[in-house]
Amino acid sequence: MEIGAHADETVGGDVADTAIADVQTFTRAYEHYRLPVYRYLRAHGATDADALDLTAVTFERAWAARHSFRPRGGGLAAWLLRIARNASIDAHRQHGRGAHATPEEVELAASAGELEPDHVALRDAVARLPEPQRDAVWLRFAAGLTAREIGMVLGKSEAAVQKQIQRALDALGEALQ
């Protein structure tokens, strides 16, 4: 059977991991996952415009690669967030910056009114985390992925991801005291 061949491949209105090959089911996947993808990219980037652009790039790349998707590991959410992460890294390389927003970019965004003042300290603290911890935090809290799904995005075990998240939360707790 072809991927996405039947409408009953959706679960409770959500998109099942196999239902992305045709326009109708891919559209449902877009509607279901666009906000988690956007949130992850917004946490990963400095502006709303960048996050919106990269969300579009993510779904363009996913549409182009939809026939290569295989529902294993973290499923559709992890696959899309892996595409989003790679799109973000590619965009930052193209612009000659690192793969994440720097504390200076966070401060610039805050001063431009793009961040609520209450969130500046938290964004700054997250931006200062080591990259593996920062990615795990963004994927967990901005995109809403489970540790298993994050492991599929980052190529790590679920236990390693849980340790990264716990270390990150401990570091953030200390930094924000």
Protein Blocks (a to p, Z undefined) as FASTA:
>chain_A
ZZhkafklpgehiacfklmmbmklmmmmmmmmmmmmmmmmmmmmmbfklmmmmmmmmmmm
mmmmmmmpccehjljmlmmmmmmmmmmmmmmmmnopafbdcfklmmmmmmnopacfklmm
mmmmmmmpcfklmmmmmmmmmnopafklmmmmnopafklmmmmmmmmmmmmmmmmZZ
